[in-house]
Amino acid sequence: MGSPIEGKPKMAGDERHARRLVQIMKDAGTAAGEIMMFGALEAVWLKPDDADHEGLLAGLQYAGDQGWVEDVGAAIRLTAKGAKV
C-alpha cells in the first residue's frame, strides 16, 4: 500500500506509461524539439508481451497534459520539458 520503490512513491498507471513513452523516445535518440513517428513509437511500445495499445494512448494523453510531448499529426514531438523527465 503505497510503499516506496527505490525511494520513490509508486506512480499511477498513466504516469508510468507516459514516462515509458518519453524514455522510448529518448532511447531512440530523440532530442527536445525533435519528432518520432507514431508508428515507430508504437512498434517499440508493443514489443513486450504485456504492453497494450490502451496503455500507449493513456501515456500519450498524460504526457501531453504534462507538456512532455506534443501531437504533430503522424508524429510526436518531445518538448524541452519532456526531455528533462
Phi and psi restraints in degrees (range 20) as a CNS / XPLOR table:
assign (resid 1 and name C) (resid 2 and name N)
       (resid 2 and name CA) (resid 2 and name C) 1.0 68.0 20.0 2
assign (resid 2 and name N) (resid 2 and name CA)
       (resid 2 and name C) (resid 3 and name N) 1.0 18.6 20.0 2
assign (resid 2 and name C) (resid 3 and name N)
       (resid 3 and name CA) (resid 3 and name C) 1.0 -69.8 20.0 2
assign (resid 3 and name N) (resid 3 and name CA)
       (resid 3 and name C) (resid 4 and name N) 1.0 141.6 20.0 2
assign (resid 3 and name C) (resid 4 and name N)
       (resid 4 and name CA) (resid 4 and name C) 1.0 -66.9 20.0 2
assign (resid 4 and name N) (resid 4 and name CA)
       (resid 4 and name C) (resid 5 and name N) 1.0 143.1 20.0 2
assign (resid 4 and name C) (resid 5 and name N)
       (resid 5 and name CA) (resid 5 and name C) 1.0 -114.3 20.0 2
assign (resid 5 and name N) (resid 5 and name CA)
       (resid 5 and name C) (resid 6 and name N) 1.0 118.2 20.0 2
assign (resid 5 and name C) (resid 6 and name N)
       (resid 6 and name CA) (resid 6 and name C) 1.0 53.1 20.0 2
assign (resid 6 and name N) (resid 6 and name CA)
       (resid 6 and name C) (resid 7 and name N) 1.0 39.1 20.0 2
assign (resid 6 and name C) (resid 7 and name N)
       (resid 7 and name CA) (resid 7 and name C) 1.0 81.1 20.0 2
assign (resid 7 and name N) (resid 7 and name CA)
       (resid 7 and name C) (resid 8 and name N) 1.0 1.1 20.0 2
assign (resid 7 and name C) (resid 8 and name N)
       (resid 8 and name CA) (resid 8 and name C) 1.0 -119.0 20.0 2
assign (resid 8 and name N) (resid 8 and name CA)
       (resid 8 and name C) (resid 9 and name N) 1.0 144.5 20.0 2
assign (resid 8 and name C) (resid 9 and name N)
       (resid 9 and name CA) (resid 9 and name C) 1.0 -65.4 20.0 2
assign (resid 9 and name N) (resid 9 and name CA)
       (resid 9 and name C) (resid 10 and name N) 1.0 152.9 20.0 2
assign (resid 9 and name C) (resid 10 and name N)
       (resid 10 and name CA) (resid 10 and name C) 1.0 -64.2 20.0 2
assign (resid 10 and name N) (resid 10 and name CA)
       (resid 10 and name C) (resid 11 and name N) 1.0 135.5 20.0 2
assign (resid 10 and name C) (resid 11 and name N)
       (resid 11 and name CA) (resid 11 and name C) 1.0 -84.9 20.0 2
assign (resid 11 and name N) (resid 11 and name CA)
       (resid 11 and name C) (resid 12 and name N) 1.0 151.8 20.0 2
assign (resid 11 and name C) (resid 12 and name N)
       (resid 12 and name CA) (resid 12 and name C) 1.0 -66.7 20.0 2
assign (resid 12 and name N) (resid 12 and name CA)
       (resid 12 and name C) (resid 13 and name N) 1.0 155.9 20.0 2
assign (resid 12 and name C) (resid 13 and name N)
       (resid 13 and name CA) (resid 13 and name C) 1.0 -54.7 20.0 2
assign (resid 13 and name N) (resid 13 and name CA)
       (resid 13 and name C) (resid 14 and name N) 1.0 -47.4 20.0 2
assign (resid 13 and name C) (resid 14 and name N)
       (resid 14 and name CA) (resid 14 and name C) 1.0 -63.3 20.0 2
assign (resid 14 and name N) (resid 14 and name CA)
       (resid 14 and name C) (resid 15 and name N) 1.0 -39.4 20.0 2
assign (resid 14 and name C) (resid 15 and name N)
       (resid 15 and name CA) (resid 15 and name C) 1.0 -66.4 20.0 2
assign (resid 15 and name N) (resid 15 and name CA)
       (resid 15 and name C) (resid 16 and name N) 1.0 -41.1 20.0 2
assign (resid 15 and name C) (resid 16 and name N)
       (resid 16 and name CA) (resid 16 and name C) 1.0 -60.8 20.0 2
assign (resid 16 and name N) (resid 16 and name CA)
       (resid 16 and name C) (resid 17 and name N) 1.0 -44.0 20.0 2
assign (resid 16 and name C) (resid 17 and name N)
       (resid 17 and name CA) (resid 17 and name C) 1.0 -62.7 20.0 2
assign (resid 17 and name N) (resid 17 and name CA)
       (resid 17 and name C) (resid 18 and name N) 1.0 -41.8 20.0 2
assign (resid 17 and name C) (resid 18 and name N)
       (resid 18 and name CA) (resid 18 and name C) 1.0 -64.1 20.0 2
assign (resid 18 and name N) (resid 18 and name CA)
       (resid 18 and name C) (resid 19 and name N) 1.0 -42.3 20.0 2
assign (resid 18 and name C) (resid 19 and name N)
       (resid 19 and name CA) (resid 19 and name C) 1.0 -65.8 20.0 2
assign (resid 19 and name N) (resid 19 and name CA)
       (resid 19 and name C) (resid 20 and name N) 1.0 -37.5 20.0 2
assign (resid 19 and name C) (resid 20 and name N)
       (resid 20 and name CA) (resid 20 and name C) 1.0 -64.2 20.0 2
assign (resid 20 and name N) (resid 20 and name CA)
       (resid 20 and name C) (resid 21 and name N) 1.0 -42.8 20.0 2
assign (resid 20 and name C) (resid 21 and name N)
       (resid 21 and name CA) (resid 21 and name C) 1.0 -59.3 20.0 2
assign (resid 21 and name N) (resid 21 and name CA)
       (resid 21 and name C) (resid 22 and name N) 1.0 -48.1 20.0 2
assign (resid 21 and name C) (resid 22 and name N)
       (resid 22 and name CA) (resid 22 and name C) 1.0 -62.1 20.0 2
assign (resid 22 and name N) (resid 22 and name CA)
       (resid 22 and name C) (resid 23 and name N) 1.0 -40.2 20.0 2
assign (resid 22 and name C) (resid 23 and name N)
       (resid 23 and name CA) (resid 23 and name C) 1.0 -64.9 20.0 2
assign (resid 23 and name N) (resid 23 and name CA)
       (resid 23 and name C) (resid 24 and name N) 1.0 -38.7 20.0 2
assign (resid 23 and name C) (resid 24 and name N)
       (resid 24 and name CA) (resid 24 and name C) 1.0 -59.6 20.0 2
assign (resid 24 and name N) (resid 24 and name CA)
       (resid 24 and name C) (resid 25 and name N) 1.0 -44.4 20.0 2
assign (resid 24 and name C) (resid 25 and name N)
       (resid 25 and name CA) (resid 25 and name C) 1.0 -62.7 20.0 2
assign (resid 25 and name N) (resid 25 and name CA)
       (resid 25 and name C) (resid 26 and name N) 1.0 -45.7 20.0 2
assign (resid 25 and name C) (resid 26 and name N)
       (resid 26 and name CA) (resid 26 and name C) 1.0 -66.2 20.0 2
assign (resid 26 and name N) (resid 26 and name CA)
       (resid 26 and name C) (resid 27 and name N) 1.0 -39.5 20.0 2
assign (resid 26 and name C) (resid 27 and name N)
       (resid 27 and name CA) (resid 27 and name C) 1.0 -63.6 20.0 2
assign (resid 27 and name N) (resid 27 and name CA)
       (resid 27 and name C) (resid 28 and name N) 1.0 -28.1 20.0 2
assign (resid 27 and name C) (resid 28 and name N)
       (resid 28 and name CA) (resid 28 and name C) 1.0 -82.0 20.0 2
assign (resid 28 and name N) (resid 28 and name CA)
       (resid 28 and name C) (resid 29 and name N) 1.0 0.0 20.0 2
assign (resid 28 and name C) (resid 29 and name N)
       (resid 29 and name CA) (resid 29 and name C) 1.0 90.4 20.0 2
assign (resid 29 and name N) (resid 29 and name CA)
       (resid 29 and name C) (resid 30 and name N) 1.0 11.7 20.0 2
assign (resid 29 and name C) (resid 30 and name N)
       (resid 30 and name CA) (resid 30 and name C) 1.0 -76.0 20.0 2
assign (resid 30 and name N) (resid 30 and name CA)
       (resid 30 and name C) (resid 31 and name N) 1.0 123.3 20.0 2
assign (resid 30 and name C) (resid 31 and name N)
       (resid 31 and name CA) (resid 31 and name C) 1.0 -101.4 20.0 2
assign (resid 31 and name N) (resid 31 and name CA)
       (resid 31 and name C) (resid 32 and name N) 1.0 168.1 20.0 2
assign (resid 31 and name C) (resid 32 and name N)
       (resid 32 and name CA) (resid 32 and name C) 1.0 -53.5 20.0 2
assign (resid 32 and name N) (resid 32 and name CA)
       (resid 32 and name C) (resid 33 and name N) 1.0 132.5 20.0 2
assign (resid 32 and name C) (resid 33 and name N)
       (resid 33 and name CA) (resid 33 and name C) 1.0 88.5 20.0 2
assign (resid 33 and name N) (resid 33 and name CA)
       (resid 33 and name C) (resid 34 and name N) 1.0 -10.2 20.0 2
assign (resid 33 and name C) (resid 34 and name N)
       (resid 34 and name CA) (resid 34 and name C) 1.0 -95.2 20.0 2
assign (resid 34 and name N) (resid 34 and name CA)
       (resid 34 and name C) (resid 35 and name N) 1.0 162.9 20.0 2
assign (resid 34 and name C) (resid 35 and name N)
       (resid 35 and name CA) (resid 35 and name C) 1.0 -112.8 20.0 2
assign (resid 35 and name N) (resid 35 and name CA)
       (resid 35 and name C) (resid 36 and name N) 1.0 159.0 20.0 2
assign (resid 35 and name C) (resid 36 and name N)
       (resid 36 and name CA) (resid 36 and name C) 1.0 -129.8 20.0 2
assign (resid 36 and name N) (resid 36 and name CA)
       (resid 36 and name C) (resid 37 and name N) 1.0 131.6 20.0 2
assign (resid 36 and name C) (resid 37 and name N)
       (resid 37 and name CA) (resid 37 and name C) 1.0 -62.6 20.0 2
assign (resid 37 and name N) (resid 37 and name CA)
       (resid 37 and name C) (resid 38 and name N) 1.0 138.5 20.0 2
assign (resid 37 and name C) (resid 38 and name N)
       (resid 38 and name CA) (resid 38 and name C) 1.0 -58.3 20.0 2
assign (resid 38 and name N) (resid 38 and name CA)
       (resid 38 and name C) (resid 39 and name N) 1.0 -40.6 20.0 2
assign (resid 38 and name C) (resid 39 and name N)
       (resid 39 and name CA) (resid 39 and name C) 1.0 -60.9 20.0 2
assign (resid 39 and name N) (resid 39 and name CA)
       (resid 39 and name C) (resid 40 and name N) 1.0 -38.1 20.0 2
assign (resid 39 and name C) (resid 40 and name N)
       (resid 40 and name CA) (resid 40 and name C) 1.0 -68.8 20.0 2
assign (resid 40 and name N) (resid 40 and name CA)
       (resid 40 and name C) (resid 41 and name N) 1.0 -42.4 20.0 2
assign (resid 40 and name C) (resid 41 and name N)
       (resid 41 and name CA) (resid 41 and name C) 1.0 -62.8 20.0 2
assign (resid 41 and name N) (resid 41 and name CA)
       (resid 41 and name C) (resid 42 and name N) 1.0 -44.6 20.0 2
assign (resid 41 and name C) (resid 42 and name N)
       (resid 42 and name CA) (resid 42 and name C) 1.0 -62.7 20.0 2
assign (resid 42 and name N) (resid 42 and name CA)
       (resid 42 and name C) (resid 43 and name N) 1.0 -40.3 20.0 2
assign (resid 42 and name C) (resid 43 and name N)
       (resid 43 and name CA) (resid 43 and name C) 1.0 -61.4 20.0 2
assign (resid 43 and name N) (resid 43 and name CA)
       (resid 43 and name C) (resid 44 and name N) 1.0 -42.6 20.0 2
assign (resid 43 and name C) (resid 44 and name N)
       (resid 44 and name CA) (resid 44 and name C) 1.0 -69.1 20.0 2
assign (resid 44 and name N) (resid 44 and name CA)
       (resid 44 and name C) (resid 45 and name N) 1.0 -43.0 20.0 2
assign (resid 44 and name C) (resid 45 and name N)
       (resid 45 and name CA) (resid 45 and name C) 1.0 -57.5 20.0 2
assign (resid 45 and name N) (resid 45 and name CA)
       (resid 45 and name C) (resid 46 and name N) 1.0 -43.2 20.0 2
assign (resid 45 and name C) (resid 46 and name N)
       (resid 46 and name CA) (resid 46 and name C) 1.0 -83.0 20.0 2
assign (resid 46 and name N) (resid 46 and name CA)
       (resid 46 and name C) (resid 47 and name N) 1.0 -2.3 20.0 2
assign (resid 46 and name C) (resid 47 and name N)
       (resid 47 and name CA) (resid 47 and name C) 1.0 -59.8 20.0 2
assign (resid 47 and name N) (resid 47 and name CA)
       (resid 47 and name C) (resid 48 and name N) 1.0 -49.5 20.0 2
assign (resid 47 and name C) (resid 48 and name N)
       (resid 48 and name CA) (resid 48 and name C) 1.0 -63.6 20.0 2
assign (resid 48 and name N) (resid 48 and name CA)
       (resid 48 and name C) (resid 49 and name N) 1.0 143.9 20.0 2
assign (resid 48 and name C) (resid 49 and name N)
       (resid 49 and name CA) (resid 49 and name C) 1.0 -60.5 20.0 2
assign (resid 49 and name N) (resid 49 and name CA)
       (resid 49 and name C) (resid 50 and name N) 1.0 -30.1 20.0 2
assign (resid 49 and name C) (resid 50 and name N)
       (resid 50 and name CA) (resid 50 and name C) 1.0 -91.7 20.0 2
assign (resid 50 and name N) (resid 50 and name CA)
       (resid 50 and name C) (resid 51 and name N) 1.0 2.8 20.0 2
assign (resid 50 and name C) (resid 51 and name N)
       (resid 51 and name CA) (resid 51 and name C) 1.0 -77.9 20.0 2
assign (resid 51 and name N) (resid 51 and name CA)
       (resid 51 and name C) (resid 52 and name N) 1.0 148.6 20.0 2
assign (resid 51 and name C) (resid 52 and name N)
       (resid 52 and name CA) (resid 52 and name C) 1.0 -138.7 20.0 2
assign (resid 52 and name N) (resid 52 and name CA)
       (resid 52 and name C) (resid 53 and name N) 1.0 158.4 20.0 2
assign (resid 52 and name C) (resid 53 and name N)
       (resid 53 and name CA) (resid 53 and name C) 1.0 -65.9 20.0 2
assign (resid 53 and name N) (resid 53 and name CA)
       (resid 53 and name C) (resid 54 and name N) 1.0 -34.9 20.0 2
assign (resid 53 and name C) (resid 54 and name N)
       (resid 54 and name CA) (resid 54 and name C) 1.0 -62.2 20.0 2
assign (resid 54 and name N) (resid 54 and name CA)
       (resid 54 and name C) (resid 55 and name N) 1.0 -39.5 20.0 2
assign (resid 54 and name C) (resid 55 and name N)
       (resid 55 and name CA) (resid 55 and name C) 1.0 -64.0 20.0 2
assign (resid 55 and name N) (resid 55 and name CA)
       (resid 55 and name C) (resid 56 and name N) 1.0 -39.2 20.0 2
assign (resid 55 and name C) (resid 56 and name N)
       (resid 56 and name CA) (resid 56 and name C) 1.0 -61.5 20.0 2
assign (resid 56 and name N) (resid 56 and name CA)
       (resid 56 and name C) (resid 57 and name N) 1.0 -47.4 20.0 2
assign (resid 56 and name C) (resid 57 and name N)
       (resid 57 and name CA) (resid 57 and name C) 1.0 -65.5 20.0 2
assign (resid 57 and name N) (resid 57 and name CA)
       (resid 57 and name C) (resid 58 and name N) 1.0 -39.9 20.0 2
assign (resid 57 and name C) (resid 58 and name N)
       (resid 58 and name CA) (resid 58 and name C) 1.0 -64.3 20.0 2
assign (resid 58 and name N) (resid 58 and name CA)
       (resid 58 and name C) (resid 59 and name N) 1.0 -40.5 20.0 2
assign (resid 58 and name C) (resid 59 and name N)
       (resid 59 and name CA) (resid 59 and name C) 1.0 -65.4 20.0 2
assign (resid 59 and name N) (resid 59 and name CA)
       (resid 59 and name C) (resid 60 and name N) 1.0 -40.8 20.0 2
assign (resid 59 and name C) (resid 60 and name N)
       (resid 60 and name CA) (resid 60 and name C) 1.0 -61.5 20.0 2
assign (resid 60 and name N) (resid 60 and name CA)
       (resid 60 and name C) (resid 61 and name N) 1.0 -43.8 20.0 2
assign (resid 60 and name C) (resid 61 and name N)
       (resid 61 and name CA) (resid 61 and name C) 1.0 -62.2 20.0 2
assign (resid 61 and name N) (resid 61 and name CA)
       (resid 61 and name C) (resid 62 and name N) 1.0 -47.2 20.0 2
assign (resid 61 and name C) (resid 62 and name N)
       (resid 62 and name CA) (resid 62 and name C) 1.0 -64.0 20.0 2
assign (resid 62 and name N) (resid 62 and name CA)
       (resid 62 and name C) (resid 63 and name N) 1.0 -46.0 20.0 2
assign (resid 62 and name C) (resid 63 and name N)
       (resid 63 and name CA) (resid 63 and name C) 1.0 -62.5 20.0 2
assign (resid 63 and name N) (resid 63 and name CA)
       (resid 63 and name C) (resid 64 and name N) 1.0 -38.7 20.0 2
assign (resid 63 and name C) (resid 64 and name N)
       (resid 64 and name CA) (resid 64 and name C) 1.0 -65.6 20.0 2
assign (resid 64 and name N) (resid 64 and name CA)
       (resid 64 and name C) (resid 65 and name N) 1.0 -42.9 20.0 2
assign (resid 64 and name C) (resid 65 and name N)
       (resid 65 and name CA) (resid 65 and name C) 1.0 -62.5 20.0 2
assign (resid 65 and name N) (resid 65 and name CA)
       (resid 65 and name C) (resid 66 and name N) 1.0 -32.2 20.0 2
assign (resid 65 and name C) (resid 66 and name N)
       (resid 66 and name CA) (resid 66 and name C) 1.0 -83.2 20.0 2
assign (resid 66 and name N) (resid 66 and name CA)
       (resid 66 and name C) (resid 67 and name N) 1.0 -9.7 20.0 2
assign (resid 66 and name C) (resid 67 and name N)
       (resid 67 and name CA) (resid 67 and name C) 1.0 81.5 20.0 2
assign (resid 67 and name N) (resid 67 and name CA)
       (resid 67 and name C) (resid 68 and name N) 1.0 19.4 20.0 2
assign (resid 67 and name C) (resid 68 and name N)
       (resid 68 and name CA) (resid 68 and name C) 1.0 -82.5 20.0 2
assign (resid 68 and name N) (resid 68 and name CA)
       (resid 68 and name C) (resid 69 and name N) 1.0 -30.9 20.0 2
assign (resid 68 and name C) (resid 69 and name N)
       (resid 69 and name CA) (resid 69 and name C) 1.0 -138.7 20.0 2
assign (resid 69 and name N) (resid 69 and name CA)
       (resid 69 and name C) (resid 70 and name N) 1.0 161.3 20.0 2
assign (resid 69 and name C) (resid 70 and name N)
       (resid 70 and name CA) (resid 70 and name C) 1.0 -129.3 20.0 2
assign (resid 70 and name N) (resid 70 and name CA)
       (resid 70 and name C) (resid 71 and name N) 1.0 138.2 20.0 2
assign (resid 70 and name C) (resid 71 and name N)
       (resid 71 and name CA) (resid 71 and name C) 1.0 -80.7 20.0 2
assign (resid 71 and name N) (resid 71 and name CA)
       (resid 71 and name C) (resid 72 and name N) 1.0 121.8 20.0 2
assign (resid 71 and name C) (resid 72 and name N)
       (resid 72 and name CA) (resid 72 and name C) 1.0 -123.1 20.0 2
assign (resid 72 and name N) (resid 72 and name CA)
       (resid 72 and name C) (resid 73 and name N) 1.0 49.1 20.0 2
assign (resid 72 and name C) (resid 73 and name N)
       (resid 73 and name CA) (resid 73 and name C) 1.0 86.9 20.0 2
assign (resid 73 and name N) (resid 73 and name CA)
       (resid 73 and name C) (resid 74 and name N) 1.0 -113.2 20.0 2
assign (resid 73 and name C) (resid 74 and name N)
       (resid 74 and name CA) (resid 74 and name C) 1.0 -85.8 20.0 2
assign (resid 74 and name N) (resid 74 and name CA)
       (resid 74 and name C) (resid 75 and name N) 1.0 7.7 20.0 2
assign (resid 74 and name C) (resid 75 and name N)
       (resid 75 and name CA) (resid 75 and name C) 1.0 -137.1 20.0 2
assign (resid 75 and name N) (resid 75 and name CA)
       (resid 75 and name C) (resid 76 and name N) 1.0 165.2 20.0 2
assign (resid 75 and name C) (resid 76 and name N)
       (resid 76 and name CA) (resid 76 and name C) 1.0 -122.0 20.0 2
assign (resid 76 and name N) (resid 76 and name CA)
       (resid 76 and name C) (resid 77 and name N) 1.0 129.1 20.0 2
assign (resid 76 and name C) (resid 77 and name N)
       (resid 77 and name CA) (resid 77 and name C) 1.0 -98.0 20.0 2
assign (resid 77 and name N) (resid 77 and name CA)
       (resid 77 and name C) (resid 78 and name N) 1.0 131.0 20.0 2
assign (resid 77 and name C) (resid 78 and name N)
       (resid 78 and name CA) (resid 78 and name C) 1.0 -82.2 20.0 2
assign (resid 78 and name N) (resid 78 and name CA)
       (resid 78 and name C) (resid 79 and name N) 1.0 124.8 20.0 2
assign (resid 78 and name C) (resid 79 and name N)
       (resid 79 and name CA) (resid 79 and name C) 1.0 -87.1 20.0 2
assign (resid 79 and name N) (resid 79 and name CA)
       (resid 79 and name C) (resid 80 and name N) 1.0 168.5 20.0 2
assign (resid 79 and name C) (resid 80 and name N)
       (resid 80 and name CA) (resid 80 and name C) 1.0 -60.1 20.0 2
assign (resid 80 and name N) (resid 80 and name CA)
       (resid 80 and name C) (resid 81 and name N) 1.0 -38.9 20.0 2
assign (resid 80 and name C) (resid 81 and name N)
       (resid 81 and name CA) (resid 81 and name C) 1.0 -63.9 20.0 2
assign (resid 81 and name N) (resid 81 and name CA)
       (resid 81 and name C) (resid 82 and name N) 1.0 -42.1 20.0 2
assign (resid 81 and name C) (resid 82 and name N)
       (resid 82 and name CA) (resid 82 and name C) 1.0 -66.5 20.0 2
assign (resid 82 and name N) (resid 82 and name CA)
       (resid 82 and name C) (resid 83 and name N) 1.0 -33.8 20.0 2
assign (resid 82 and name C) (resid 83 and name N)
       (resid 83 and name CA) (resid 83 and name C) 1.0 -66.3 20.0 2
assign (resid 83 and name N) (resid 83 and name CA)
       (resid 83 and name C) (resid 84 and name N) 1.0 -20.1 20.0 2
assign (resid 83 and name C) (resid 84 and name N)
       (resid 84 and name CA) (resid 84 and name C) 1.0 -89.5 20.0 2
assign (resid 84 and name N) (resid 84 and name CA)
       (resid 84 and name C) (resid 85 and name N) 1.0 -6.9 20.0 2
